[in-house]
Amino acid sequence: MDPVSLLVGGALLASGFLAGRLGRRRPAPPPPVTPVCGCGHALSQHDRDTSTCYAELRRDTYDKRGRWSGHSWVPCTCRQYVGPRPIDEVFAPRLLPPTAD
């Protein structure tokens, strides 16, 4: 083979390798994981003792004739947290009973 064509092929190979290494995009970090209830709200909006959800939902309201009249905010009817449990409750159950305030 011709030494010039070997040199050109090697240069093309090296430039393609460098372009691939330098042009590679960095992957985006994953979004933070928040434990979510079956109703779609975060664990921070649920009471641990009574299992009630403090979030509000937007509902459509209608007048007497059946026409849409806007939105109203109603409390979430979720009663139980059905998501991933916090890591401290998985490996070690609570040692003390809950305090009555």
C-alpha positions in Angstrom: 0.0 0.0 0.0 0.9 3.5 -0.5 2.3 5.2 2.6 0.4 8.5 1.9 -3.0 6.7 1.9 -2.0 4.9 5.1 -1.1 8.3 6.7 -4.4 9.9 5.4 -6.4 6.9 6.8 -4.7 7.1 10.1 -5.3 10.9 10.3 -9.0 10.4 9.5 -9.3 7.6 12.1 -7.7 9.8 14.8 -9.8 12.9 13.9 -13.0 10.8 14.0 -12.0 9.3 17.4 -11.2 12.8 18.8 -14.4 14.3 17.5 -16.4 11.5 19.1 -14.7 11.9 22.4 -14.9 15.7 22.6 -18.3 16.1 21.0 -20.0 13.6 23.3 -22.8 15.1 25.5 -22.8 14.6 29.2 -25.9 12.9 30.5 -28.2 15.1 32.5 -28.5 14.3 36.2 -31.6 12.3 37.2 -34.4 14.3 38.7 -34.7 14.2 42.5 -36.8 11.3 43.7 -39.7 12.3 46.0 -42.0 9.7 47.5 -45.4 10.1 45.9 -48.8 8.9 47.2 -51.4 7.2 45.0 -53.2 10.6 44.7 -50.0 12.1 43.2 -49.1 14.4 46.1 -45.7 14.3 47.9 -45.3 12.6 51.3 -44.7 16.0 52.9 -48.4 16.8 52.4 -49.6 13.7 54.3 -50.1 13.4 58.0 -48.4 10.3 59.4 -50.7 9.8 62.3 -54.1 10.2 60.7 -53.2 9.3 57.1 -54.9 12.4 55.7 -53.8 14.4 52.8 -53.6 18.2 53.2 -53.4 19.0 49.5 -56.3 20.5 47.5 -57.6 19.6 44.1 -59.0 21.8 41.4 -62.5 20.8 40.3 -64.7 22.2 37.6 -67.9 23.8 38.8 -71.1 24.1 36.8 -74.2 26.3 37.3 -77.8 25.2 37.4 -78.1 25.1 33.6 -75.0 22.8 33.3 -72.7 25.5 32.0 -69.1 25.6 33.2 -68.7 28.4 35.8 -65.0 28.1 36.8 -63.0 26.1 39.3 -63.3 25.4 43.0 -60.7 24.0 45.3 -61.7 20.9 47.3 -59.6 18.9 49.8 -58.0 15.7 48.6 -59.9 12.6 49.7 -56.8 10.4 49.9 -56.6 8.5 53.1 -53.5 6.3 52.8 -50.0 6.7 51.7 -49.2 4.0 49.2 -45.6 4.8 48.1 -42.1 4.0 49.0 -41.5 4.2 52.8 -38.7 6.3 54.2 -35.5 4.4 54.6 -35.4 4.7 58.4 -38.8 3.0 58.7 -37.8 0.1 56.4 -34.7 -1.0 58.4 -35.6 0.1 61.9 -39.2 0.4 63.2 -40.0 3.2 65.6 -38.7 2.5 69.1 -40.9 5.0 71.0 -44.6 5.5 70.7 -45.8 8.7 69.1 -46.0 11.7 71.4 -49.5 13.1 72.1 -49.3 16.9 71.6 
